[in-house]
Amino acid sequence: MTAFQRIQQWRVRRILRKYPIEESVWRATLEALPWLPNLDTIAQARLRDYATLFLADKIIVGAQGYEVPAGLRVAIAVQACLLVLFSNLDAYRGFRSIIVYADEYIVAHTSMDDAGIVHARRDIRAGEAWREGPVVLAASAILHDGRGDGMNIVIHEFAHQLDMQNGDANGFPPLPKDIAVTQWTQHFTRAYADFCRRVDGEEHTALDPYGSEAPEEFFAVMCEAFFLIPATLNAEYPNIFQLLKRFFRFDPLHTDTTIPAYT
Ligand SMILES: [Zn+2]
């Protein structure tokens, strides 16, 4: 172990000791997230440690005077850390701030078309993720999640963060060595094309049709489904389910099996 690793380990132990998540807050958070996969005691303890380190590292601020409740902070940390629980917490190193609005918020923007005409637009958003931060979330959307529709704003936005580790969001995050780039590209391109065709044909899809917006949205929506409605994802797009299982080093349908860590 190098001197740097020793200092890192000391720092981690110090944070875990000095800023523990209060037991009652921890219990209430888990109860408020009934869809969380059934993790064994070791994985649960790791989730709690990761959430503690995440909260010590990130700045979570309320927008427009909103005071982010302690339980909601922990809920954000737990869901964000679930994505990297079996892979790598360092994936979130690239950004520090998380902004939380009480409710969905309006973003106004202008764009110029080819004819030089400026168009003003107003979008209502429940969340967004920027490379190098911030991640923006609406508290009302977080509280709505987990009602069986497979949608989850925290997982969605943090999936974008994983995606943006190697550039703009495009549905192509850095892959572990045992997933071939061609395999990922082929399966995702095929599934995305199929999904767009079904959504365009106004088929009622079991997965959130928002995934047809762009390849990066498809990736984020598939990540939401992977954790919240894994059996549905496995039935709809088994190849994507298998790839995400290897990407997250986790099988949400068989939580007692371990997938070897990243090499
Ligand atoms: Zn998105």
Residues whose N, C-alpha, C, O or C-beta is under 5 A from the ligand:
A	BS01	ZN	E217 A220
